[in-house]
Amino acid sequence: MVDAAYDVSELLALLNADNTTKGIGKTGPVKGEWEDKLTRFLSRLEAKLDDRRYGFMFAPPPPAMQHDWLASQVLKLLRSGRGAGIKIIDFSEVPADVLPVVTGTLARLLYDVQFWMGSKVRTPVTLLCDEAHLYLPVREDADAVQRQALGSFERIAKEGRKYGFSLLVVSQRPSDVSRTILSQCNNFLALRLTNETDQGVIKRFMPDSLAGLTSILPLLDTGEALLLGDAVLLPTRIKLDVPKVPPDSATRDFWKEWGAAKPDEKAILSAVECLRGQSRDAL
């Protein structure tokens, strides 16, 4: 069974026809209703279609037209390894102008699947939103595209627990993250924060008698954090264990490597080709 779909090239052809078709007047051909009014829009649309970064939107694989494709994709998102665990979704190559739409669509899809699933067979899901300030900004600072994504994530934050769906929000700038989403978080793990505005976000979630603890936020060492919320009786300064699997981080030891490491010519050439191809797999 195949779902109803349309080809973007067919839509482009119809728009081109509207942009060039003349009207019929009493004395002969006249300027059409849409003639020359879609030229700029068509040029922008054609540029998007030719940009390979948007290929996942405008050039889906043939299996995506099959009726059972959506269910198989949701199963891949909810399954990891032998059936449970962590699933990492890399959006680093998604253009910034459509990133909110893509993340919001993913969140809404998973939420809707949980909503329509029976309560006894739901898969508990926690969606970890890394660098959340990039696509979950304060609503007053969000544009029209970002507000669409915000609506999906804010709904999950407010109603998701009823359907086994929760959010884990990670950001270096909590003051830039939606206040609605932060207000629904039960626990906060705050590492070193030097910005007063960011410190004020944490301070608002603490009892007045303990608000002075936020003064230690800019003084926390690497691996130290301030934990507050339902998980602890009182806000507590803790030391995090070193992870057994080291993070795949590019942080360098500048004290030792500054000025000592020479540029790798092949690596630079490869990076430039990836930049031109807008893909990490360009080579």
C-alpha positions as CSV (number, residue, x, y, z in Angstrom):
1,M,0.0,0.0,0.0
2,V,1.3,3.5,-0.9
3,D,0.4,6.7,0.8
4,A,-0.7,9.7,-1.3
5,A,2.2,11.9,-2.1
6,Y,3.3,14.5,-4.6
7,D,6.6,15.2,-6.3
8,V,8.2,18.6,-5.5
9,S,9.2,18.9,-9.2
10,E,5.5,18.7,-10.2
11,L,4.7,21.5,-7.7
12,L,7.6,23.6,-9.2
13,A,6.2,23.1,-12.7
14,L,2.7,24.2,-11.7
15,L,4.2,27.3,-10.0
16,N,6.2,28.1,-13.1
17,A,3.1,27.8,-15.2
18,D,1.2,30.2,-12.9
19,N,4.2,32.6,-13.1
20,T,4.2,32.7,-16.9
21,T,0.5,32.2,-17.9
22,K,-1.2,35.3,-19.3
23,G,-4.8,36.2,-18.8
24,I,-7.5,36.7,-21.4
25,G,-9.0,40.2,-21.8
26,K,-11.6,41.7,-24.0
27,T,-9.1,42.8,-26.5
28,G,-6.7,39.9,-26.2
29,P,-4.0,38.6,-23.9
30,V,-3.4,40.6,-20.7
31,K,-1.1,40.2,-17.7
32,G,-2.0,37.1,-15.8
33,E,-3.2,37.1,-12.2
34,W,0.1,35.5,-11.0
35,E,2.4,36.4,-13.9
36,D,5.9,37.5,-12.7
37,K,4.7,37.6,-9.1
38,L,6.3,34.2,-8.1
39,T,9.8,34.8,-9.8
40,R,11.7,35.6,-6.5
41,F,9.9,32.8,-4.7
42,L,10.7,30.3,-7.4
43,S,14.4,31.3,-7.5
44,R,14.6,30.7,-3.7
45,L,12.8,27.4,-4.0
46,E,15.0,26.2,-6.8
47,A,18.1,27.1,-4.8
48,K,16.8,25.1,-1.9
49,L,16.1,22.1,-4.1
50,D,19.6,22.2,-5.5
51,D,21.2,22.4,-2.0
52,R,22.1,18.9,-1.0
53,R,21.7,19.8,2.7
54,Y,18.0,19.9,2.1
55,G,18.0,16.5,0.4
56,F,16.4,14.8,3.3
57,M,13.3,17.0,2.8
58,F,13.0,17.3,-0.9
59,A,14.6,14.1,-2.2
60,P,13.4,11.3,0.2
61,P,14.3,7.7,-0.7
62,P,11.7,5.6,-2.5
63,P,10.9,3.5,0.6
64,A,9.7,6.6,2.3
65,M,6.6,6.4,0.1
66,Q,5.6,3.1,1.5
67,H,2.7,2.8,4.0
68,D,4.8,1.1,6.7
69,W,7.8,3.3,6.4
70,L,6.8,5.7,9.2
71,A,6.2,2.9,11.7
72,S,9.7,1.4,10.9
73,Q,11.3,4.8,11.4
74,V,9.6,5.3,14.8
75,L,10.8,1.8,15.8
76,K,14.4,2.7,14.9
77,L,14.1,5.8,17.0
78,L,12.8,4.0,20.0
79,R,15.0,0.9,19.7
80,S,18.8,0.8,20.3
81,G,21.0,-2.2,20.2
82,R,19.1,-5.2,21.6
83,G,16.0,-3.2,22.1
84,A,16.7,-0.7,24.8
85,G,19.2,2.0,25.5
86,I,20.3,5.3,24.1
87,K,19.7,6.5,20.6
88,I,21.8,9.4,19.3
89,I,20.3,11.7,16.5
90,D,22.9,13.9,14.9
91,F,21.4,17.2,13.6
92,S,24.8,18.9,13.1
93,E,24.4,18.9,9.3
94,V,20.9,20.2,9.2
95,P,20.8,23.9,8.0
96,A,20.1,26.3,10.9
97,D,17.0,27.8,9.2
98,V,15.1,24.5,9.2
99,L,16.6,23.0,12.4
100,P,13.7,24.1,14.6
101,V,11.2,22.6,12.2
102,V,13.1,19.3,12.0
103,T,13.5,18.9,15.8
104,G,10.0,20.0,16.5
105,T,8.6,17.5,13.9
106,L,10.6,14.7,15.5
107,A,9.4,15.6,19.0
108,R,5.8,15.9,17.9
109,L,6.0,12.5,16.1
110,L,7.3,10.7,19.1
111,Y,4.8,12.4,21.4
112,D,1.9,11.5,19.1
113,V,3.0,7.9,19.0
114,Q,3.1,7.8,22.8
115,F,-0.3,9.5,23.0
116,W,-2.0,7.0,20.7
117,M,-0.3,3.9,22.2
118,G,-2.0,1.9,25.0
119,S,-0.9,2.8,28.5
120,K,0.2,-0.7,29.3
121,V,2.5,-1.0,26.2
122,R,4.1,2.4,26.1
123,T,7.8,2.7,25.9
124,P,9.2,5.2,28.5
125,V,11.0,7.9,26.5
126,T,13.3,10.6,27.7
127,L,14.3,13.1,24.9
128,L,17.6,14.7,25.7
129,C,17.9,18.2,24.1
130,D,21.5,19.1,23.9
131,E,22.4,22.8,23.1
132,A,18.7,23.5,23.8
133,H,19.2,27.3,23.5
134,L,19.7,26.9,19.7
135,Y,16.1,25.6,19.1
136,L,14.2,26.1,22.3
137,P,14.7,29.8,22.9
138,V,12.7,32.2,25.1
139,R,9.3,32.6,23.3
140,E,9.7,36.4,23.1
141,D,13.0,36.0,21.3
142,A,11.8,33.3,18.9
143,D,10.9,33.8,15.3
144,A,7.8,32.2,13.6
145,V,9.7,29.0,12.7
146,Q,11.2,28.6,16.2
147,R,7.7,29.1,17.8
148,Q,6.5,26.0,15.9
149,A,9.1,23.8,17.5
150,L,8.6,25.5,20.9
151,G,4.9,24.5,20.8
152,S,5.8,20.8,20.4
153,F,8.4,20.8,23.2
154,E,6.4,22.9,25.6
155,R,3.5,20.5,25.2
156,I,5.8,17.6,26.0
157,A,7.1,19.4,29.1
158,K,3.6,20.1,30.4
159,E,1.8,16.9,29.4
160,G,4.4,14.3,28.4
161,R,4.6,12.7,31.8
162,K,1.1,11.3,31.5
163,Y,2.2,9.4,28.4
164,G,5.7,8.2,29.5
165,F,7.5,11.0,27.7
166,S,9.9,13.4,29.5
167,L,12.6,15.9,28.6
168,L,16.2,16.3,29.7
169,V,17.3,19.8,28.7
170,V,21.0,20.6,28.4
171,S,22.3,24.2,27.8
172,Q,25.2,26.4,28.6
173,R,22.9,29.4,28.6
174,P,19.8,28.5,30.7
175,S,18.6,32.2,30.5
176,D,18.1,31.7,26.7
177,V,15.9,28.6,27.1
178,S,12.1,28.7,27.1
179,R,10.9,29.6,30.6
180,T,7.8,27.4,30.1
181,I,10.1,24.3,29.6
182,L,12.4,25.2,32.5
183,S,9.4,25.7,34.9
184,Q,8.3,22.1,34.3
185,C,11.7,20.6,35.1
186,N,11.7,18.8,38.5
187,N,15.5,18.7,39.0
188,F,18.4,21.0,38.0
189,L,22.1,20.1,37.8
190,A,24.0,23.3,37.5
191,L,27.7,23.3,36.6
192,R,29.9,26.4,36.7
193,L,28.0,29.5,35.6
194,T,29.7,32.9,35.4
195,N,26.9,34.9,33.8
196,E,24.7,36.7,36.3
197,T,21.6,36.3,34.1
198,D,22.2,32.5,34.0
199,Q,22.8,32.4,37.7
200,G,19.5,34.2,38.2
201,V,17.6,31.4,36.5
202,I,18.9,28.9,39.0
203,K,18.3,31.3,41.9
204,R,14.6,31.6,41.0
205,F,14.2,27.8,41.6
206,M,15.7,27.9,45.1
207,P,14.1,28.7,48.4
208,D,14.7,32.3,49.5
209,S,16.7,31.1,52.6
210,L,19.1,29.1,50.4
211,A,19.3,31.5,47.4
212,G,22.8,32.5,48.6
213,L,24.1,29.2,47.4
214,T,24.1,30.5,43.9
215,S,27.2,32.5,44.8
216,I,29.2,29.3,44.5
217,L,28.2,28.8,40.8
218,P,31.1,30.8,39.3
219,L,33.5,29.1,41.7
220,L,32.7,25.5,40.9
221,D,35.6,23.3,39.7
222,T,35.5,21.0,36.7
223,G,33.2,18.1,37.6
224,E,31.5,19.9,40.4
225,A,27.8,20.9,40.3
226,L,24.9,22.2,42.3
227,L,22.0,19.8,42.5
228,L,18.5,20.9,43.4
229,G,15.0,19.6,43.0
230,D,12.9,16.6,43.9
231,A,16.0,14.3,43.8
232,V,17.5,15.8,47.0
233,L,16.1,17.2,50.2
234,L,18.2,20.3,50.0
235,P,20.3,22.0,47.3
236,T,23.6,20.2,47.4
237,R,27.1,20.7,46.0
238,I,28.3,17.5,44.5
239,K,31.3,16.0,42.7
240,L,30.5,14.1,39.6
241,D,32.3,10.8,38.9
242,V,34.7,10.6,35.9
243,P,32.8,8.8,33.2
244,K,34.0,5.3,32.4
245,V,33.7,6.0,28.7
246,P,35.5,9.4,28.1
247,P,33.4,11.9,26.1
248,D,34.3,12.3,22.4
249,S,35.4,15.9,22.9
250,A,37.8,18.0,21.0
251,T,38.9,20.0,24.1
252,R,42.7,20.4,24.0
253,D,45.2,20.9,26.7
254,F,46.3,24.4,25.7
255,W,49.0,24.6,28.4
256,K,50.9,21.8,26.7
257,E,49.8,22.0,23.1
258,W,49.5,25.7,22.4
259,G,51.9,26.5,19.5
260,A,53.3,22.9,19.5
261,A,50.8,21.1,17.3
262,K,51.4,21.7,13.6
263,P,48.5,22.0,11.1
264,D,47.7,18.7,9.3
265,E,47.6,19.6,5.6
266,K,45.5,16.6,4.6
267,A,43.1,17.2,7.4
268,I,42.6,20.8,6.3
269,L,42.1,19.8,2.7
270,S,39.5,17.2,3.8
271,A,37.7,19.8,6.0
272,V,37.5,22.3,3.1
273,E,36.0,19.7,0.8
274,C,33.4,18.8,3.5
275,L,32.7,22.5,3.8
276,R,32.1,22.8,0.1
277,G,29.9,19.6,0.0
278,Q,28.2,20.5,3.3
279,S,28.6,16.9,4.5
280,R,31.1,15.2,6.8
281,D,31.1,12.3,4.3
282,A,31.9,14.5,1.3
283,L,35.1,12.6,0.6
